[in-house]
Amino acid sequence: MRPEDALGLPLDKALRRWTEAGLAIPAIRETADPKGARTDGTLRVVRVKEGEWVVARFYDGVPKRVNEA
């Protein structure tokens, strides 16, 4: 897997693919809208560079609940 392959993916999915390929987990840095940080939505990979991924929150419909059955 190349770092560019992670772009646009939800963070959890990108990390799963990354570790399945036997690669070390990069540092994760979250960026936020300058008007106000979102606290919900899906974290997606928006930038990759050596050893670091930048993620941002996107509204992808109804957010999943942690304890949802």
N, C-alpha and C positions, 0 to 999 in steps of 0.2 A: 504494500500500500504506500502510495506517495502522499506527502503532506497535503497536496492540493486536492486529493480525493476526499478529504474531510470537510472541505468548504461546503457550506449550506446544510450539512447534516445536523440533526439534533445532537447535542453534546454527548449524551449517553450512548447513542448509536455509534458515533465517531470513535469514542473511547473504546467501545467493545471491539470494533473492527481493528483498531490500532493495536490493542493488546493481543487479540487473536493472531495478529501478524507477528507477534513476538517483539514488538517495539516498546521502548520505554515511554511512559506517560509524560507528555510535555507539561510545562507550567501552563496553568489556565488563568487568563486575565479577563475579567468581565468589563465591558464598556457599557456606558449608559447614555441615554438621551440627555443632552445638557439641560433640558427643561424639567427634568425630573426622572428619577430612577424608577423603572417598573419593578414590581415585586412578583409578578406572575407572568405567565407565558412560557414559551419553550426556549431554552438556551440553545442557540445554533452557532456553529463555527463560522466566523466572518473573515478571519485573517489567520494565516499560518506563516510562521517563520521558524528558523532553527530553534528547537527546544521550547517554543511557546505558541499557544493558540489564543486568539482573542475571540470571545463569545459575546453575543448580544441576545436580548430577549425579544421574541416575536410572538404575536398573538396568532396561534394556529387553530382557532376554534375554541372549544370548551377545554380549559385546562384539566388535566387529570388530577384526581384527589389521591392523596397518599393512601388512605384507608378504604378506597373504593373497592367493592367486591367484584 
